[in-house]
Amino acid sequence: MTPNSTVQNSASIVIRDISGPAEMRAVEQLQKDVWGLPDLDVVPLTQLVAATAAGGVLIGAFDGGSLAGFAYGFVGLENGRATLHSHMLAVEHKYRNLNIGYRLKLAQRDLALAHGLNEMTWTFDPLQGLNAHFNFNRLGVVSDRYFLDFYGSDAASFLHRNGTDRLWVTWPLASRRVEERIAGMPSGAFFENAVSIVEVSADGYPLEHELTEATNETVAIEIPGRVDEVEKQSPELASKWRMATRRAFTAAISKGYVVDGFTRGEGGSNKSGSYHLTRGRALRDLE
Ligand SMILES: CC(C)(COP(=O)(O)OP(=O)(O)OC[C@H]1O[C@@H](n2cnc3c(N)ncnc32)[C@H](O)[C@@H]1OP(=O)(O)O)[C@@H](O)C(=O)NCCC(=O)NCCS
């Protein structure tokens, strides 16, 4: 196999703890490979050692002796409850779409539960539809927090070209919702009555609709397809998308909606999917 060729199956991949300086150096390198991070933005070995010694979780997907992916989380606090905050999940390009990211999340969940932690949190860019699908449909997260430029506006990876707004998601590890999702049960078709407060227009622009008191119990926020391409080809359009979705998420969350699902767009459509938001239910009721 040439160094950049795609790996065809993951039968030989083993998920296990990452330990010792050599394996942690490989985690530093993988961060650079996956996100293109400069040295200053890499989470270094010393931080990995300290966070894992203090109860964090650092696990890798190993192909023989080489690191194909990793998940890294440190202990956090949410309303007085200890959680695992999963700061990074990455799979090297040639190992993508082999379920390795998913296996890493499940292993991370097992370890968190074994440590007595019932909740995991992390953040992701809500314009990334593949990540939204992974988080809401495959894993069963919920969200009631949106951060403006979470890492500042000039953070350096390719995921940060269009600012660093993030949805903060909660993964209620022992909930029925999560059990069902990881057993492969679909989240249910609950979009019929949702009013879209952001739509993708025929020419790929965001169309915004005001969220009023009369707006439905359930609303939807659509996002465009292939946002990475949009960011490369038209930073101006990407920025319009950032601002429209930022306004919609912050308005809805401030009015008591929680983000509880994501439906992927039809193949060939110019939207990658729609978030689903429900009003009047606390985050914990959705568990
Ligand atoms: C996200 C990531 C870890 C997924 O790893 P992976 O091993 O390819 O994922 P899996 O094979 O387990 O796929 C799980 C699901 O993730 C989805 N997915 C999420 N992000 C994806 C991406 N960037 N590329 C391809 N698929 C992605 C897939 O659609 C798949 O769902 P499906 O099988 O129902 O279609 C990997 O793409 C990656 O390292 N991306 C860059 C870093 C990143 O975005 N980290 C997560 C931030 S929240």
The ligand as a MOL file (V3000), in Angstrom:
LIG
                    3D

  0  0  0     0  0            999 V3000
M  V30 BEGIN CTAB
M  V30 COUNTS 48 50 0 0 0
M  V30 BEGIN ATOM
M  V30 1 C -15.4190 13.0630 12.0770 0
M  V30 2 C -14.4660 11.8680 11.9040 0
M  V30 3 C -13.7480 11.6090 13.2190 0
M  V30 4 C -15.2950 10.6570 11.5010 0
M  V30 5 O -14.4200 9.5620 11.4520 0
M  V30 6 P -14.7250 8.2610 10.5550 0
M  V30 7 O -13.9470 7.1420 11.1400 0
M  V30 8 O -14.5260 8.5790 9.1320 0
M  V30 9 O -16.2790 8.1050 10.8420 0
M  V30 10 P -17.1170 6.7690 10.7530 0
M  V30 11 O -16.6290 5.8920 9.6290 0
M  V30 12 O -17.1760 6.1780 12.1000 0
M  V30 13 O -18.4870 7.3770 10.2870 0
M  V30 14 C -19.4870 7.7720 11.1550 0
M  V30 15 C -20.3850 8.7530 10.4710 0
M  V30 16 O -19.7250 10.0000 10.4560 0
M  V30 17 C -20.1090 10.7300 9.3180 0
M  V30 18 N -19.0570 11.7200 9.1430 0
M  V30 19 C -18.8700 12.7280 10.0220 0
M  V30 20 N -17.8850 13.5310 9.6110 0
M  V30 21 C -17.4120 13.0320 8.4710 0
M  V30 22 C -16.4010 13.4610 7.5910 0
M  V30 23 N -15.6620 14.5640 7.8140 0
M  V30 24 N -16.1630 12.7240 6.5000 0
M  V30 25 C -16.9040 11.6200 6.2520 0
M  V30 26 N -17.8900 11.1910 7.0800 0
M  V30 27 C -18.1450 11.8810 8.1890 0
M  V30 28 C -20.3500 9.6990 8.2580 0
M  V30 29 O -21.3790 10.1640 7.3960 0
M  V30 30 C -20.7800 8.4410 9.0450 0
M  V30 31 O -22.1620 8.2820 9.0850 0
M  V30 32 P -22.9710 7.2100 8.1550 0
M  V30 33 O -22.1640 5.9500 8.1480 0
M  V30 34 O -24.2770 7.0630 8.8490 0
M  V30 35 O -23.0470 7.8780 6.8230 0
M  V30 36 C -13.4130 12.1360 10.7820 0
M  V30 37 O -14.1040 12.4210 9.5850 0
M  V30 38 C -12.4500 13.2790 11.0970 0
M  V30 39 O -11.3960 13.0440 11.7040 0
M  V30 40 N -12.8150 14.5080 10.6880 0
M  V30 41 C -11.9870 15.6900 10.9140 0
M  V30 42 C -11.9890 16.1020 12.3550 0
M  V30 43 C -13.3870 16.3050 12.9130 0
M  V30 44 O -14.2740 16.8200 12.2390 0
M  V30 45 N -13.5870 15.8590 14.1710 0
M  V30 46 C -14.8690 15.8910 14.8330 0
M  V30 47 C -15.2310 17.2510 15.2960 0
M  V30 48 S -16.7940 17.1520 16.1420 0
M  V30 END ATOM
M  V30 BEGIN BOND
M  V30 1 1 1 2
M  V30 2 1 2 3
M  V30 3 1 2 4
M  V30 4 1 2 36
M  V30 5 1 4 5
M  V30 6 1 5 6
M  V30 7 2 6 7
M  V30 8 1 6 8
M  V30 9 1 6 9
M  V30 10 1 9 10
M  V30 11 2 10 11
M  V30 12 1 10 12
M  V30 13 1 10 13
M  V30 14 1 13 14
M  V30 15 1 14 15
M  V30 16 1 15 16
M  V30 17 1 15 30
M  V30 18 1 16 17
M  V30 19 1 17 18
M  V30 20 1 17 28
M  V30 21 1 18 19
M  V30 22 1 18 27
M  V30 23 2 19 20
M  V30 24 1 20 21
M  V30 25 1 21 22
M  V30 26 2 21 27
M  V30 27 1 22 23
M  V30 28 2 22 24
M  V30 29 1 24 25
M  V30 30 2 25 26
M  V30 31 1 26 27
M  V30 32 1 28 29
M  V30 33 1 28 30
M  V30 34 1 30 31
M  V30 35 1 31 32
M  V30 36 2 32 33
M  V30 37 1 32 34
M  V30 38 1 32 35
M  V30 39 1 36 37
M  V30 40 1 36 38
M  V30 41 2 38 39
M  V30 42 1 38 40
M  V30 43 1 40 41
M  V30 44 1 41 42
M  V30 45 1 42 43
M  V30 46 2 43 44
M  V30 47 1 43 45
M  V30 48 1 45 46
M  V30 49 1 46 47
M  V30 50 1 47 48
M  V30 END BOND
M  V30 END CTAB
M  END
